[in-house]
């Protein structure tokens, strides 16, 4: 066993060697050192601002829907570890992966029948795009290589996903000119409960029709634009996209990496519209936050189109594809979710967020407050600079809550097991962070 290190030494080494996401090297902000986690609480290795324990309002970037150190998921991991932690998926297969693929087919929209297991959400989007490009190549239409999406989206940090993130306001705008050039519609009008705007629906139809000869697919985040701004839109726009794609011979991809497994109040956001895409990406909560895993599901038409082409295989194979440990935990996580009334659980969180954030709308500097399912967001009138972001984060920590504000948002996506008292502390911390951000 290695010699234990003090928290100070660990943080010193972290600053010297560890490059954290969306940050410079070396980092300017000292991260919090987490020693353990259980339920909805993160235990810090040393107190910060007098606080040694934080309620996690982020569910580890929206993945830990059952909280931490859950006995059911622990047992699934321990049991599988005793059999095998990994085996290559080329030429071999195993029960956890077969069970997971079957389960995903059963719970997603009916036309989705085939599952490609990937090792991260961004990679699953790469695979989904590759599926669509290769489908049209196999169909003798190789010119259909571009993608259409709407502005304000986010689909990951690898190459093709970056090309369909927001081209101006997103974090990947510096790559414009190097990335593939895609087609962008305006952002969908806001409002989950709003009636679809007829003029915007016409715009979508006209844009898809105009570019149909070069479009392989339309790709969108259904109902919620997540990292692009926590914006909600009417499910009616998904129906409009399905109709337009069918009319003009374009495939439709739904990126459900953030919205899948109950986050919006439906098992999948597509269910709000009763619409099935040709390809769907899932990830994040699929393992309950235990291990990295994602999947791209497609229809039989897409699978057979690829398999009948001049290159009759999908030439993609991550080393850890179908990892037995991850797929075993994913099976346990999905079974755990479906074994109880998760809809009532998410509805309870939605009610608590609405009640707890009612004060936020009256605070200075707040543009809007919105809640859908287990998502709550305070949008500020102006983006947070580094100093205001630090002030907001520090205020949340002093309130005993872990939040990670970004751009002009202070938001939460808590674990579904978050109790009412802890939920009230999260919303109070969001209000405290908002006040602190405005000085």
C-alpha positions in Angstrom: 0.0 0.0 0.0 1.3 3.5 -0.8 2.0 5.8 2.0 -0.9 8.1 2.8 -0.6 11.7 1.7 -1.9 14.8 3.4 -4.6 16.8 1.8 -2.2 19.7 1.3 0.3 17.4 -0.5 -2.4 15.9 -2.7 -3.7 19.3 -3.8 -0.1 20.4 -4.5 0.4 17.5 -6.8 -3.0 18.1 -8.4 -2.0 21.6 -9.3 1.3 20.5 -10.7 0.1 17.6 -12.8 -3.7 17.2 -13.2 -5.5 19.1 -16.0 -9.1 19.5 -15.0 -12.0 19.9 -17.5 -12.6 23.3 -19.0 -9.6 24.9 -17.2 -6.1 26.1 -17.8 -2.9 24.3 -16.8 -1.9 24.9 -14.1 -5.4 25.6 -12.6 -6.2 29.0 -11.2 -8.9 27.7 -8.9 -8.1 25.2 -6.2 -10.5 22.2 -6.5 -12.2 20.6 -3.5 -10.6 17.3 -2.4 -13.4 14.7 -2.0 -12.5 11.8 0.3 -15.7 9.8 0.0 -19.4 10.0 -1.0 -22.6 8.4 0.2 -26.2 9.1 -0.5 -26.3 12.7 -1.8 -23.3 13.9 0.3 -19.7 14.5 -0.7 -17.3 14.2 2.3 -14.3 16.6 1.9 -10.8 15.6 3.0 -10.5 18.9 4.8 -13.0 21.6 5.7 -13.6 24.5 3.3 -15.1 27.7 4.7 -15.9 25.6 7.8 -17.8 23.0 5.8 -16.7 19.4 5.6 -19.7 17.9 3.9 -21.6 19.0 0.8 -25.0 18.0 -0.7 -24.3 17.3 -4.3 -26.7 19.4 -6.4 -25.0 18.3 -9.6 -25.3 14.5 -9.4 -21.8 14.3 -10.8 -22.6 16.0 -14.0 -26.2 14.6 -14.0 -25.2 10.9 -13.9 -25.5 9.8 -10.2 -29.3 9.6 -10.2 -29.3 7.0 -7.3 -26.7 8.9 -5.3 -23.4 7.5 -4.2 -22.3 4.2 -2.6 -25.7 2.6 -3.4 -25.8 -1.0 -2.1 -27.5 -2.4 -5.1 -25.0 -0.9 -7.6 -22.1 -1.8 -5.2 -23.2 -5.4 -5.2 -23.5 -5.5 -9.0 -20.0 -4.2 -9.4 -18.5 -6.6 -6.8 -20.3 -9.6 -8.2 -19.2 -8.8 -11.8 -15.6 -8.1 -10.6 -15.4 -11.6 -9.2 -16.1 -13.0 -12.7 -14.3 -10.7 -15.1 -13.8 -6.9 -15.2 -13.2 -6.8 -19.0 -12.9 -8.9 -22.1 -12.6 -7.6 -25.7 -15.9 -7.3 -27.6 -14.5 -8.2 -31.0 -15.4 -11.8 -31.6 -16.5 -12.3 -28.0 -19.6 -11.4 -26.1 -21.0 -11.8 -22.6 -24.2 -11.8 -20.6 -24.1 -8.3 -19.1 -23.8 -6.6 -22.5 -26.5 -8.8 -24.0 -28.9 -8.1 -21.2 -28.2 -4.4 -21.4 -28.7 -4.1 -25.1 -32.0 -6.1 -24.8 -33.1 -3.8 -22.0 -32.3 -0.7 -23.9 -34.3 -1.9 -26.9 -37.3 -2.7 -24.5 -37.4 0.8 -22.9 -36.6 3.1 -25.8 -39.0 4.0 -28.7 -40.0 0.8 -30.5 -38.3 1.3 -33.9 -34.9 1.3 -32.2 -33.7 -2.3 -32.3 -29.9 -2.3 -32.5 -27.4 -1.1 -29.9 -23.8 0.0 -30.4 -22.1 0.3 -27.0 -19.6 3.1 -26.6 -17.4 4.3 -23.7 -18.6 7.9 -23.4 -21.5 10.1 -24.5 -19.4 12.1 -27.0 -18.2 8.9 -28.6 -21.8 7.7 -28.9 -22.5 10.9 -30.8 -19.5 10.2 -33.1 -20.9 6.7 -33.7 -24.4 8.0 -34.4 -23.1 10.5 -37.0 -20.9 7.8 -38.6 -24.0 5.5 -38.8 -25.9 8.2 -40.7 -23.0 9.1 -43.1 -22.4 5.4 -43.8 -26.1 4.7 -44.3 -26.3 7.2 -47.2 -22.9 6.1 -48.7 -24.3 2.6 -48.8 -27.5 3.9 -50.4 -25.5 5.4 -53.2 -25.9 9.0 -52.0 -22.4 9.9 -50.7 -23.1 13.6 -51.1 -25.3 13.5 -48.0 -22.6 14.3 -45.5 -23.7 17.4 -43.6 -25.8 17.7 -40.5 -28.5 20.1 -39.5 -29.1 21.2 -35.9 -30.5 24.2 -34.1 -28.4 26.8 -32.4 -27.8 26.6 -28.6 -27.0 22.9 -28.6 -24.2 20.9 -27.1 -23.3 17.4 -28.1 -19.8 16.7 -26.7 -16.1 17.7 -27.0 -14.9 15.3 -29.7 -14.6 16.3 -33.4 -18.0 15.7 -35.1 -20.0 16.5 -31.9 -18.2 19.9 -31.6 -19.3 20.7 -35.2 -23.0 20.6 -34.1 -22.5 22.5 -30.9 -23.6 26.1 -31.0 -21.2 27.8 -33.5 -21.1 31.2 -31.9 -22.0 31.1 -28.2 -20.6 27.7 -27.5 -17.2 26.8 -26.1 -16.1 25.3 -29.4 -16.3 28.5 -31.5 -12.5 28.7 -31.7 -12.5 25.6 -34.0 -14.7 27.2 -36.7 -12.9 26.8 -40.0 -11.4 23.5 -39.0 -14.6 21.7 -38.1 -17.0 20.3 -40.7 -19.4 23.0 -41.8 -22.9 22.1 -40.7 -26.3 23.7 -41.2 -27.8 25.7 -38.3 -31.4 26.7 -37.7 -32.3 29.3 -35.1 -32.9 28.2 -31.6 -36.3 26.7 -31.0 -38.6 29.1 -29.2 -38.5 28.6 -25.4 -41.2 27.1 -23.3 -41.9 23.4 -22.7 -45.7 24.1 -22.4 -45.9 26.6 -25.2 -47.6 25.8 -28.4 -45.2 25.3 -31.3 -44.6 28.5 -33.3 -45.9 27.9 -36.8 -43.4 30.3 -38.4 -40.5 28.5 -36.7 -41.9 25.1 -37.9 -42.0 26.4 -41.4 -38.4 27.6 -41.1 -37.3 24.1 -40.0 -39.2 22.5 -43.0 -37.8 25.0 -45.5 -34.2 24.6 -44.2 -34.3 20.8 -44.3 -35.9 20.9 -47.8 -33.3 23.4 -49.1 -30.4 21.2 -47.9 -32.0 17.8 -48.3 -29.6 16.6 -51.0 -26.5 17.2 -48.8 -28.0 16.4 -45.3 -27.3 13.0 -43.8 -29.2 13.8 -40.6 -30.7 16.3 -38.2 -29.4 16.0 -34.7 -30.9 17.7 -31.6 -31.2 17.4 -27.9 -34.9 16.7 -27.4 -36.9 19.0 -25.1 -33.9 20.4 -23.2 -30.8 22.1 -24.5 -28.6 21.2 -21.6 -25.0 22.5 -21.5 -26.0 25.0 -24.2 -28.1 26.9 -21.6 -30.7 24.7 -19.8 -33.3 25.9 -22.3 -36.6 24.0 -22.6 -38.7 23.8 -25.8 -42.0 22.4 -26.8 -42.1 18.6 -27.7 -44.0 19.8 -30.8 -40.8 20.7 -32.5 -39.7 17.1 -32.3 -42.8 16.1 -34.2 -42.1 18.8 -36.7 -38.6 17.5 -37.2 -39.8 13.9 -37.7 -42.3 15.0 -40.3 -39.8 17.1 -42.2 -37.1 14.4 -42.1 -39.5 11.8 -43.4 -40.7 14.2 -46.1 -37.3 15.1 -47.4 -35.3 11.8 -46.9 -33.1 12.8 -43.9 -32.3 10.8 -40.8 -33.1 12.0 -37.3 -30.8 11.7 -34.3 -31.9 12.4 -30.7 -29.1 13.1 -28.3 -30.6 11.8 -25.0 -27.3 11.6 -23.1 -28.4 14.2 -20.5 -32.2 13.8 -20.7 -32.4 10.0 -20.7 -33.5 7.8 -17.7 -36.1 10.1 -16.3 -34.5 13.5 -15.9 -37.3 15.5 -17.6 -40.1 13.5 -16.1 -40.4 11.1 -19.0 -38.1 8.1 -19.2 -36.7 9.6 -22.4 -37.4 13.1 -23.6 -38.7 11.7 -26.9 -41.6 10.2 -25.0 -43.0 13.7 -24.4 -43.6 13.9 -28.1 -44.3 10.3 -28.8 -41.7 10.4 -31.5 -39.0 7.9 -32.5 -35.7 9.0 -34.0 -33.7 6.9 -36.4 -30.7 7.0 -34.0 -30.7 7.7 -30.3 -27.7 8.4 -28.0 -27.8 7.6 -24.3 -25.2 7.8 -21.6 -24.5 9.7 -18.3 -27.1 8.1 -15.9 -27.0 4.8 -17.7 -24.7 3.4 -14.9 -25.9 5.6 -12.2 -22.7 7.5 -12.3 -20.5 4.5 -11.4 -18.6 3.9 -14.7 -18.3 5.5 -18.1 -20.6 4.0 -20.6 -22.9 5.1 -23.5 -24.8 3.7 -26.4 -26.1 4.6 -29.9 -29.3 2.8 -30.8 -30.6 2.7 -34.4 -33.5 1.3 -36.4 -33.3 -1.9 -38.5 -33.5 0.2 -41.6 -30.3 2.0 -40.6 -28.5 -1.1 -39.6 -29.5 -3.1 -42.7 -28.6 -0.1 -44.9 -25.0 0.0 -43.5 -24.7 -3.8 -43.6 -25.8 -4.0 -47.2 -23.3 -1.4 -48.5 -20.0 -1.7 -50.2 -18.3 -1.5 -46.8 -20.7 -3.8 -45.0 -19.5 -3.1 -41.4 -19.6 -0.2 -39.0 -15.9 0.4 -38.7 -15.8 1.4 -35.1 -14.6 -0.5 -32.1 -13.6 1.1 -28.8 -11.1 -1.0 -26.7 -13.5 -1.0 -23.8 -16.7 -1.4 -25.8 -19.2 -3.5 -23.9 -17.1 -3.5 -20.8 -18.6 -6.2 -18.5 -18.2 -4.2 -15.3 -19.9 -1.1 -16.7 -22.7 -3.1 -18.4 -23.4 -5.1 -15.3 -23.8 -1.9 -13.2 -25.9 -0.4 -16.0 -28.3 -3.3 -15.8 -28.6 -2.9 -12.1 -29.0 0.9 -12.3 -31.8 0.7 -14.9 -33.5 -2.1 -13.0 -33.3 0.0 -9.8 -34.8 3.0 -11.5 -37.7 1.0 -13.0 -38.3 -1.0 -9.8 -40.0 1.9 -8.0 -42.2 4.9 -8.9 -39.4 7.0 -10.4 -42.0 9.3 -12.0 -43.4 10.3 -8.6 -39.9 10.8 -7.3 -39.0 13.1 -10.2 -42.3 14.9 -9.8 -41.6 15.4 -6.1 -38.2 17.0 -7.0 -39.9 19.2 -9.6 -42.4 20.5 -7.0 -39.6 21.1 -4.5 -37.6 23.0 -7.1 -40.6 25.2 -8.1 -41.3 26.0 -4.5 -37.7 26.6 -3.4 -36.8 28.7 -6.4 -39.9 30.9 -6.2 -37.8 33.5 -4.4 -35.2 33.6 -7.1 -37.4 35.4 -9.6 -37.4 38.4 -7.3 -33.7 38.6 -6.9 -31.6 41.4 -8.6 -29.9 40.3 -11.8 -32.2 37.4 -12.5 -33.6 37.1 -16.0 -35.7 34.0 -15.5 -36.2 30.9 -13.4 -37.3 27.5 -15.0 -37.9 24.0 -13.8 -38.7 20.8 -15.7 -38.6 17.4 -14.0 -35.4 17.2 -11.9 -33.8 20.2 -13.5 -33.9 23.7 -12.0 -32.2 26.8 -13.4 -31.7 30.4 -12.6 -30.7 32.4 -15.6 -28.9 35.7 -14.9 -29.1 38.9 -16.9 -25.4 38.8 -17.7 -22.8 36.1 -17.9 -20.6 35.3 -14.9 -17.0 36.4 -15.1 -14.4 34.5 -13.1 -14.8 36.6 -10.0 -18.6 36.4 -9.9 -18.5 32.7 -10.6 -16.1 32.2 -7.7 -18.3 34.2 -5.4 -21.4 32.2 -6.5 -19.6 28.9 -5.9 -18.2 30.0 -2.5 -21.7 31.1 -1.4 -23.1 27.6 -2.3 -20.3 25.9 -0.4 -20.9 28.0 2.7 -24.5 26.8 2.4 -23.3 23.2 2.4 -24.1 22.5 -1.3 -22.0 21.7 -4.3 -23.1 23.6 -7.4 -21.1 24.4 -10.6 -22.4 27.6 -12.2 -21.5 28.3 -15.8 -22.0 31.1 -18.3 -25.1 32.9 -17.1 -26.7 30.0 -15.2 -26.9 28.8 -11.6 -28.6 25.4 -11.9 -29.1 22.0 -10.3 -29.7 18.5 -11.5 -29.8 16.6 -8.2 -29.9 12.8 -7.6 -33.4 11.5 -7.6 -33.0 10.2 -4.0 -32.5 13.8 -2.7 -34.9 14.3 0.2 -37.1 17.3 0.7 -35.0 19.0 3.3 -31.8 18.5 1.2 -33.7 19.8 -1.8 -34.7 22.9 0.2 -31.0 23.4 1.1 -30.1 23.1 -2.6 -32.6 25.8 -3.7 -31.6 28.1 -0.8 -27.9 27.7 -1.9 -28.9 28.6 -5.5 -30.5 31.8 -4.2 -27.5 32.5 -2.0 -25.2 32.0 -5.0 -27.3 34.3 -7.1 -27.2 37.1 -4.5 -23.4 36.6 -4.1 -22.9 36.8 -7.9 -24.5 40.2 -8.0 -22.4 41.5 -5.1 
